[in-house]
Each structure stands twice: as C-alpha cells, then as structure tokens.
C-alpha cells in the first residue's frame, strides 16, 4: 500500500485506521450574522457570498499546509493532519500536532487579519479553533450517490467540544505536550473538556507574533491572501445570486405514502437525505408504521437500517 491516500476516493467497503490530529475552525458568531441578515434578501446574499469565499479560501489554505479536509460546513471547517507519516523507526506524532496548531493559527490569522478587512460590508466574523490528536477511523459512507467522508473516534469529538470563546485556540493535553517550547509558551491551562485537560491561547496570530512565525519557518502572505480573497469576492456578483424559500406543502406530484411514496422520489433523482430535508421543509416526517413506513425502510437500505444488505463487508486498513 502506498503512503499517499486520497480519502475521498475510498470505496464504501474500506475503512482506514489513521493516526493524526483533528482540527475544527468555527465561526463562533454565525448565529448573530444570520440574525442580523434577517429576512433582507440583499443581506442574505452578502452573508452567503462571504461564507462561500471563506470556505474556498480555507480549502486552499488547507491544501497548502497539507491538511486533509473532512467537512466544510457553512460555519465550521473540519480538517485532519495525518502527515508526516510515521517512519520505520520513528513516530511523527509531534509533527502532526505541530502541523495542526500551525494551521489553527493560520486559520485565525486569515479570518481576523484578511477576511474581515476584505468583507468590511459584513459584521466582523469571529472564530475559534479546537484541536485533539490520536487514532481514529476514516470512511466514506452513505447511500450510493450521496456518500460523505466522516471520521469516527475520540479525537474528532474532543476537538469539536474543545472550541471555546472567540479568538482562542484550544488544544488537549496530549497535543500540548507534543508541541515545541516556542508554541507551548503561548498556551495556558484551561478548563477540562469531557474529563480531558486542555490548554488555550488567545489572540495568537502571525501578524501580532512575527517572531513565532520566524522560529517555525512559517510564511503567511497577508497581501497575497487579501488579493485572492478580493478576487473571489468580485467573482461572486450579488445580482447573479437568487434567494428563495422552502416549499410549504408537499408537492402534489409526489405521493406521501405507500410503495409509490418516497421510493418514487429516488427514481426522480432525489436522494434519501434530500427526501428527509424535503420532509422537514414540508413539516411531514416519514411515517413510523404502515405501508409507507416499510417503503421508507426499504428505500434506506445502506443507512444501517434493518434492511441493510448482509453482503456488505468492510475492510480495515492502517494509515500510519
């Protein structure tokens, strides 16, 4: 097996055991941004444009720093540092922890010192980062045509719970102890998270700590990223965007129940997740019993329901 692994190309029957660090970069005031936009469609467009550019730039930052992208939601980026790989006689856990913290500082630097300057027509975005490391599983699961990359294990859960107030980077004790001294000195003891000791740095960004970036050999070009962000913003023209509401009633052409109900939606190209979202939008949840319920379970084969085929067997591989 080769060292390089594209997790997005994992087959649905392959599970990888990985050693690395998980990182969450959250927009902590996203709920306030949505509330401020209210029902004003112009403000909604501006907010969506800002979030779209933020996720695109964070993706490019992740690629430059060799950080794997697990999920990029509207208000939260979830990544993992699984490089450098372990050698035959060495354990690079410290290198992966260092990579995660450096990217956390980079993500905060971009948000506060670049993004907010370009998107001065929006309320300032505020962010926080949570990091943990260890062993975890990575798989590409879901129904065919609608699969997504997920990570299972303690590091992903603890990193998400470690996110604290705006402007902070919070790491668990196992990450802190792996960091070089020049990084450790910026963290102080914080409250435990799920029984695990954590350490926290506040206001840690490259612009305000140039000596740290020099020690770590990090070069973050504010002007370059500011130009890239401005170009991405200019390419998303507000007049080309459309904002519409969710349907208030179940579309008449889609039966509600029975064999011709939700399975019929799949034949029209709507996935199981799309059916559920449409159900939520129409305030019509999948029936719990009866012919409709049975049809729904049949349609959800592959989601771990009683109808999941027994023939699916997963293989587990190590990425170390």
PLY file of the C-alpha trace (Angstrom):
ply
format ascii 1.0
element vertex 320
property float x
property float y
property float z
element edge 319
property int vertex1
property int vertex2
end_header
0.00 0.00 0.00
1.33 3.43 -0.91
1.85 6.17 1.62
-0.30 8.68 -0.25
-4.01 8.16 0.33
-6.90 10.12 -1.16
-9.60 9.59 1.44
-12.27 10.97 -0.89
-11.71 8.00 -3.19
-12.22 5.37 -0.52
-14.62 2.64 -1.55
-17.73 2.25 0.66
-16.33 -1.06 1.94
-12.94 0.34 3.04
-12.23 1.81 6.47
-8.86 3.38 7.31
-7.27 3.48 10.75
-5.40 6.75 10.94
-3.02 8.40 13.42
-3.23 12.17 13.34
-4.70 15.37 14.72
-8.20 16.73 14.24
-8.90 20.43 13.95
-12.14 22.43 13.96
-12.19 26.10 12.94
-15.56 27.59 13.86
-17.26 30.92 13.10
-18.46 31.48 16.64
-20.86 34.32 15.86
-22.53 32.69 12.85
-25.94 32.75 14.57
-25.63 36.51 15.09
-24.68 37.00 11.43
-27.77 35.11 10.31
-29.97 37.05 12.74
-28.55 40.35 11.51
-29.34 39.44 7.88
-32.93 38.67 8.91
-35.37 38.49 6.02
-33.48 41.04 3.91
-32.55 39.11 0.76
-29.74 41.51 -0.12
-28.11 40.99 3.29
-28.65 37.24 2.97
-26.82 37.27 -0.36
-23.91 39.19 1.15
-23.65 36.71 4.00
-23.79 33.67 1.72
-21.15 35.23 -0.51
-18.90 35.81 2.48
-19.30 32.24 3.74
-18.68 30.85 0.26
-15.43 32.78 -0.11
-14.35 31.85 3.42
-14.78 28.14 2.76
-12.99 28.38 -0.59
-10.00 30.20 0.91
-9.85 27.85 3.89
-9.77 24.95 1.46
-6.82 26.49 -0.38
-5.05 27.17 2.92
-5.58 23.55 3.92
-4.13 22.32 0.63
-1.02 24.50 1.06
-0.49 23.19 4.58
-1.20 19.52 3.71
-4.27 19.43 5.95
-6.94 16.97 4.91
-10.49 18.29 4.58
-13.17 16.19 6.30
-16.14 18.58 6.13
-16.52 22.23 5.20
-19.86 23.38 6.55
-21.21 26.91 6.43
-19.99 27.84 9.90
-17.34 25.22 10.63
-14.25 23.75 8.98
-13.22 20.24 10.00
-9.77 19.05 8.96
-7.18 16.47 9.94
-3.39 16.40 9.93
-2.26 12.86 9.08
1.16 13.90 7.74
4.07 13.48 8.23
3.63 9.71 8.23
5.47 7.55 10.72
8.77 6.11 9.50
10.04 2.60 10.13
11.92 3.72 13.21
10.21 6.97 14.15
6.89 8.31 15.37
5.88 11.64 13.83
3.00 12.35 16.22
4.72 15.56 17.31
4.98 16.69 13.69
1.25 16.16 13.16
0.37 18.05 16.33
2.65 20.91 15.26
1.01 20.93 11.81
-2.47 21.19 13.34
-1.59 24.08 15.66
0.21 25.97 12.89
-2.84 25.61 10.68
-5.05 26.74 13.56
-3.00 29.94 13.86
-3.13 30.37 10.08
-6.92 29.94 10.03
-7.33 32.56 12.77
-4.87 34.91 11.05
-6.75 34.65 7.78
-10.17 35.22 9.36
-9.25 38.21 11.51
-6.50 39.91 9.50
-7.53 39.20 5.91
-11.16 38.13 5.54
-12.67 40.79 7.82
-10.69 43.51 6.02
-12.00 42.45 2.59
-15.58 41.87 3.73
-15.94 45.17 5.54
-19.60 45.30 4.41
-20.40 42.50 6.86
-20.24 42.30 10.62
-16.79 41.02 11.59
-16.54 37.25 11.65
-15.18 35.83 14.91
-13.54 32.44 15.14
-12.19 29.79 17.49
-10.23 26.56 17.00
-10.24 23.21 18.81
-7.57 20.51 18.34
-7.03 16.95 19.57
-4.91 14.03 18.35
-4.86 10.25 18.49
-6.13 7.26 16.50
-9.41 7.34 14.58
-11.28 5.75 11.70
-11.98 7.36 8.34
-14.67 6.06 5.99
-16.71 7.19 3.02
-20.24 6.15 3.91
-23.85 6.75 2.95
-26.23 5.70 0.21
-24.80 5.46 -3.31
-24.61 8.85 -4.97
-24.84 10.59 -1.60
-21.81 9.46 0.39
-19.62 11.66 2.53
-16.28 11.40 4.26
-16.56 11.02 8.03
-14.20 10.36 10.93
-15.08 8.20 13.91
-13.22 8.34 17.18
-12.34 10.41 20.22
-10.04 13.00 18.53
-12.81 14.36 16.30
-15.34 14.52 19.15
-12.99 16.13 21.68
-11.65 18.67 19.18
-15.20 19.84 18.45
-16.02 20.10 22.16
-12.79 22.00 22.85
-13.91 25.03 20.81
-14.14 27.92 23.26
-14.81 31.65 23.06
-13.93 33.80 20.07
-10.26 34.43 19.31
-8.98 31.30 21.07
-7.13 28.15 20.05
-7.72 25.27 22.47
-5.66 22.06 22.43
-5.84 18.96 24.58
-3.05 17.98 26.94
-1.79 15.27 24.58
-1.39 17.87 21.82
0.18 20.46 24.14
2.85 18.03 25.37
3.91 17.31 21.77
4.43 20.97 20.82
7.81 22.71 20.68
8.57 25.09 23.52
8.12 28.18 21.34
4.44 27.22 20.89
3.83 25.92 24.41
4.72 29.28 25.94
1.66 30.86 24.28
-0.80 28.42 25.90
-2.12 28.43 29.45
-4.10 25.82 31.39
-7.83 25.93 30.66
-10.95 24.09 31.82
-11.19 20.35 31.24
-13.27 19.14 28.30
-15.08 15.81 28.75
-12.62 14.97 31.54
-9.56 15.81 29.40
-7.15 18.61 30.34
-6.83 21.43 27.82
-4.61 24.44 27.16
-5.63 27.64 25.48
-4.04 30.52 23.56
-5.89 33.79 22.97
-5.24 36.24 20.12
-2.47 34.08 18.66
-1.96 35.21 15.05
1.04 35.59 12.74
0.63 39.35 12.31
0.92 40.01 16.05
3.65 37.36 16.61
6.15 37.67 13.73
8.94 36.20 15.87
6.94 32.98 16.25
6.40 32.58 12.52
10.14 33.09 12.02
11.03 30.38 14.58
8.59 27.94 12.99
9.56 28.82 9.43
6.01 29.86 8.51
5.43 32.42 5.78
1.86 33.76 5.70
1.48 36.33 2.93
-1.28 38.67 4.06
-1.19 40.70 0.85
-1.36 37.60 -1.34
-4.34 36.16 0.50
-6.03 39.53 0.60
-5.81 39.77 -3.20
-7.08 36.20 -3.65
-9.99 36.92 -1.31
-10.87 40.17 -3.07
-10.81 38.42 -6.46
-13.07 35.64 -5.16
-15.47 38.24 -3.75
-15.59 40.16 -7.03
-16.33 36.99 -8.96
-19.46 36.33 -6.89
-21.81 39.05 -8.12
-24.78 39.60 -5.84
-27.14 40.28 -8.74
-26.42 36.78 -10.08
-27.49 35.14 -6.81
-31.03 34.03 -6.10
-32.66 33.55 -2.70
-35.85 31.51 -2.46
-37.87 29.94 0.34
-38.54 26.28 1.06
-41.88 24.80 -0.16
-44.66 24.98 2.40
-46.57 21.97 1.11
-45.56 18.52 -0.09
-45.51 18.69 -3.92
-48.71 17.15 -5.27
-46.83 15.08 -7.86
-45.02 13.16 -5.09
-47.28 10.68 -3.20
-46.96 10.87 0.56
-47.25 7.17 1.44
-47.04 3.65 0.18
-44.80 1.99 -2.33
-45.13 4.92 -4.70
-44.19 7.40 -1.96
-40.62 8.17 -1.02
-39.08 5.41 -3.18
-40.69 7.20 -6.11
-38.63 10.27 -5.23
-35.42 8.30 -5.69
-36.46 7.47 -9.23
-36.74 11.21 -9.82
-33.14 11.75 -8.73
-33.82 12.84 -5.14
-31.61 11.14 -2.55
-32.69 9.80 0.81
-31.13 12.82 2.50
-32.96 15.09 0.10
-36.22 13.31 0.92
-35.67 13.90 4.62
-34.84 17.55 4.09
-37.93 17.94 1.94
-39.92 16.20 4.68
-38.63 18.73 7.19
-39.41 21.63 4.91
-42.97 20.37 4.41
-43.45 19.53 8.10
-44.24 15.96 7.06
-41.94 13.46 8.73
-41.51 9.89 7.40
-44.32 7.66 8.70
-43.39 5.48 11.65
-45.53 2.49 10.65
-47.76 1.10 7.94
-47.03 0.54 4.29
-45.39 3.94 3.98
-43.00 3.18 6.83
-41.99 -0.13 5.31
-41.38 1.54 1.98
-39.21 4.15 3.71
-37.08 1.45 5.35
-36.70 -0.36 2.06
-35.60 2.89 0.46
-33.00 3.47 3.19
-31.00 0.31 2.67
-27.37 1.08 3.29
-28.05 3.53 6.14
-27.73 0.87 8.83
-31.48 0.18 8.96
-32.92 -3.34 9.35
-32.88 -3.58 5.55
-29.10 -3.18 5.19
-27.73 -5.94 2.92
-25.66 -8.51 4.80
-23.33 -8.95 1.86
-21.56 -5.64 2.52
-18.31 -6.40 4.31
-15.79 -3.69 5.16
-12.04 -3.95 5.02
-9.92 -2.04 7.51
-6.56 -0.58 6.54
-3.93 1.28 8.52
-2.61 4.72 7.50
0.41 5.36 9.71
0 1
1 2
2 3
3 4
4 5
5 6
6 7
7 8
8 9
9 10
10 11
11 12
12 13
13 14
14 15
15 16
16 17
17 18
18 19
19 20
20 21
21 22
22 23
23 24
24 25
25 26
26 27
27 28
28 29
29 30
30 31
31 32
32 33
33 34
34 35
35 36
36 37
37 38
38 39
39 40
40 41
41 42
42 43
43 44
44 45
45 46
46 47
47 48
48 49
49 50
50 51
51 52
52 53
53 54
54 55
55 56
56 57
57 58
58 59
59 60
60 61
61 62
62 63
63 64
64 65
65 66
66 67
67 68
68 69
69 70
70 71
71 72
72 73
73 74
74 75
75 76
76 77
77 78
78 79
79 80
80 81
81 82
82 83
83 84
84 85
85 86
86 87
87 88
88 89
89 90
90 91
91 92
92 93
93 94
94 95
95 96
96 97
97 98
98 99
99 100
100 101
101 102
102 103
103 104
104 105
105 106
106 107
107 108
108 109
109 110
110 111
111 112
112 113
113 114
114 115
115 116
116 117
117 118
118 119
119 120
120 121
121 122
122 123
123 124
124 125
125 126
126 127
127 128
128 129
129 130
130 131
131 132
132 133
133 134
134 135
135 136
136 137
137 138
138 139
139 140
140 141
141 142
142 143
143 144
144 145
145 146
146 147
147 148
148 149
149 150
150 151
151 152
152 153
153 154
154 155
155 156
156 157
157 158
158 159
159 160
160 161
161 162
162 163
163 164
164 165
165 166
166 167
167 168
168 169
169 170
170 171
171 172
172 173
173 174
174 175
175 176
176 177
177 178
178 179
179 180
180 181
181 182
182 183
183 184
184 185
185 186
186 187
187 188
188 189
189 190
190 191
191 192
192 193
193 194
194 195
195 196
196 197
197 198
198 199
199 200
200 201
201 202
202 203
203 204
204 205
205 206
206 207
207 208
208 209
209 210
210 211
211 212
212 213
213 214
214 215
215 216
216 217
217 218
218 219
219 220
220 221
221 222
222 223
223 224
224 225
225 226
226 227
227 228
228 229
229 230
230 231
231 232
232 233
233 234
234 235
235 236
236 237
237 238
238 239
239 240
240 241
241 242
242 243
243 244
244 245
245 246
246 247
247 248
248 249
249 250
250 251
251 252
252 253
253 254
254 255
255 256
256 257
257 258
258 259
259 260
260 261
261 262
262 263
263 264
264 265
265 266
266 267
267 268
268 269
269 270
270 271
271 272
272 273
273 274
274 275
275 276
276 277
277 278
278 279
279 280
280 281
281 282
282 283
283 284
284 285
285 286
286 287
287 288
288 289
289 290
290 291
291 292
292 293
293 294
294 295
295 296
296 297
297 298
298 299
299 300
300 301
301 302
302 303
303 304
304 305
305 306
306 307
307 308
308 309
309 310
310 311
311 312
312 313
313 314
314 315
315 316
316 317
317 318
318 319
